[in-house]
Amino acid sequence: MNPNDYQFWQMVSSIVIAVTFIVMAIALLWIALTVRKVVATVNNLEERVGPLITKVDAMSVQGKEISVHFNEISANLSIATKYLAESTELIKEEVVELKQLVSEGAITAKDKVEMVSRTIDRTHDQVVDTTEFVNQKIVVPAREIAAIMAGVKRGLEVLFAPAPKQIDRVYTEDEMFIG
């Protein structure tokens, strides 16, 4: 191929584009896997926090019952319960925000993967078209020229081959040995 030819650079650019999109696809797949791990972690955290919230609520009820019997402990327990309830609300809010962030990230990653897939399909079609073009415009004519040249060479060899020797004498055994 000639580096000054337009088709050469078109083929090179198609290859570079294909490699770039493969790298992009790998990066987006990595991002999707990371988002999937974050979603799993958030779900796991939510599952673990749920029983804690239930236990905190149970502790709150028990604290109120104990406060009837112990007035001093009641004040301390109600403050602790208040802080636990606030913490629980904060945790719930953070979990909701994390779930929303992760779902947005998953949607974005899915869109990007679809875009890369379309781009890879388009690049593949361009590579196939370029390959077919090169095959039709370069490879097929080159084969035909090679076949013609081989025929011309054989014809010239036959025309200019030395005449075979006449067998008009007896050859010695050493002259007849081939090898």
C-alpha positions in Angstrom: 0.0 0.0 0.0 1.1 3.5 -0.7 1.2 5.9 2.3 0.3 8.7 -0.1 -2.9 7.0 -1.1 -6.2 8.2 0.4 -7.5 4.7 0.9 -4.4 3.8 3.0 -5.1 6.6 5.4 -8.8 5.8 5.5 -8.0 2.3 6.4 -5.5 3.4 9.1 -8.0 5.8 10.6 -10.7 3.1 10.6 -8.3 0.8 12.5 -7.4 3.6 15.0 -11.1 4.4 15.5 -11.9 0.7 16.1 -9.1 0.4 18.7 -10.3 3.6 20.4 -13.8 2.3 20.7 -12.6 -1.0 22.0 -10.7 0.9 24.8 -13.8 3.0 25.5 -16.0 -0.1 25.7 -13.6 -1.7 28.2 -13.5 1.5 30.3 -17.3 1.7 30.3 -17.6 -2.0 31.2 -15.2 -1.3 34.1 -17.4 1.6 35.2 -20.5 -0.5 34.9 -18.9 -3.2 37.1 -17.9 -0.7 39.6 -21.4 0.8 39.8 -22.8 -2.7 40.2 -20.5 -3.3 43.1 -21.5 0.0 44.7 -25.2 -0.9 44.3 -24.5 -4.2 45.9 -22.7 -2.5 48.8 -25.5 0.0 49.3 -28.1 -2.8 49.3 -26.1 -4.8 51.8 -25.8 -1.7 54.0 -29.5 -1.1 53.8 -30.1 -4.7 54.8 -27.8 -4.4 57.7 -29.2 -1.0 58.8 -32.8 -2.2 58.7 -32.5 -4.6 61.7 -30.5 -2.0 63.5 -33.3 0.5 63.1 -35.7 -2.1 64.4 -33.5 -2.7 67.4 -33.1 1.0 68.0 -36.9 1.4 67.9 -37.2 -1.5 70.4 -34.5 0.0 72.6 -36.5 3.3 72.5 -39.6 1.5 73.8 -37.6 -0.3 76.5 -36.0 3.0 77.5 -39.4 4.6 78.0 -40.5 1.7 80.2 -37.3 1.9 82.3 -37.7 5.6 82.6 -40.9 5.1 84.6 -38.8 3.3 87.2 -35.6 5.3 87.1 -36.1 9.0 86.7 -32.4 9.9 86.3 -31.7 7.1 83.8 -34.8 8.3 81.9 -33.3 11.7 81.1 -30.1 10.1 79.8 -31.9 7.4 77.8 -34.2 9.9 76.2 -31.3 11.9 75.0 -29.6 8.8 73.7 -32.8 7.7 72.0 -33.1 11.2 70.4 -29.6 11.0 69.0 -30.2 7.5 67.7 -33.4 8.5 66.0 -31.6 11.5 64.4 -28.8 9.2 63.3 -31.3 6.7 61.9 -33.0 9.4 59.9 -29.6 10.6 58.7 -28.7 7.1 57.7 -32.0 6.6 55.9 -31.5 9.9 54.0 -28.0 8.9 53.0 -29.1 5.5 51.9 -31.8 7.0 49.7 -29.3 9.5 48.2 -26.8 6.8 47.6 -29.4 4.6 45.9 -30.5 7.5 43.7 -26.9 8.3 42.8 -26.1 4.7 42.0 -29.3 4.3 39.9 -28.4 7.5 37.9 -24.9 6.2 37.4 -26.2 2.8 36.3 -28.5 4.5 33.8 -25.7 6.6 32.4 -23.4 3.6 32.2 -26.1 1.7 30.3 -26.5 4.5 27.9 -22.8 4.8 27.3 -22.5 1.0 26.8 -25.3 1.2 24.2 -23.6 4.1 22.5 -20.2 2.3 22.4 -22.0 -0.8 21.0 -23.5 1.2 18.2 -20.2 2.8 17.5 -18.4 -0.6 17.4 -21.1 -1.9 15.0 -20.7 1.1 12.7 -16.9 0.8 12.8 -17.1 -2.9 12.0 -19.3 -2.1 9.0 -16.7 0.5 7.9 -13.8 -2.0 8.3 -15.8 -4.6 6.3 -16.5 -2.1 3.5 -12.8 -1.0 3.5 -11.7 -4.7 3.3 -14.0 -5.4 0.5 -12.9 -2.3 -1.4 -9.2 -3.3 -1.0 -9.9 -6.8 -2.0 -11.8 -5.7 -5.2 -9.5 -2.9 -6.2 -6.0 -4.3 -5.2 -6.0 -8.0 -4.4 -8.0 -9.3 -7.3 -6.2 -7.2 -9.9 -2.8 -8.2 -8.4 -3.7 -11.9 -8.6 -4.7 -11.5 -12.2 -1.5 -9.7 -13.1 0.5 -12.4 -11.2 -1.2 -15.1 -13.2 -0.6 -13.3 -16.5 3.1 -12.8 -15.6 3.5 -16.5 -14.6 2.0 -17.5 -18.0 4.3 -15.1 -19.9 7.3 -16.4 -17.9 6.4 -20.0 -18.8 5.9 -19.1 -22.4 9.3 -17.3 -22.6 11.0 -20.3 -20.8 9.6 -22.6 -23.5 10.6 -20.3 -26.4 14.1 -19.8 -25.2 14.8 -23.2 -23.7 17.9 -24.9 -25.2 17.3 -27.7 -27.7 17.4 -31.2 -26.2 20.6 -33.1 -26.8 20.6 -35.9 -29.3 21.5 -39.3 -28.0 24.2 -40.2 -30.4 26.8 -41.6 -28.1 27.1 -43.9 -25.2 27.3 -42.2 -21.8 29.4 -43.5 -19.0 27.9 -44.6 -15.8 29.1 -41.5 -14.0 27.5 -39.2 -16.5 24.1 -40.9 -16.1 24.2 -40.5 -12.3 21.7 -37.8 -11.1 22.2 -36.4 -7.7 
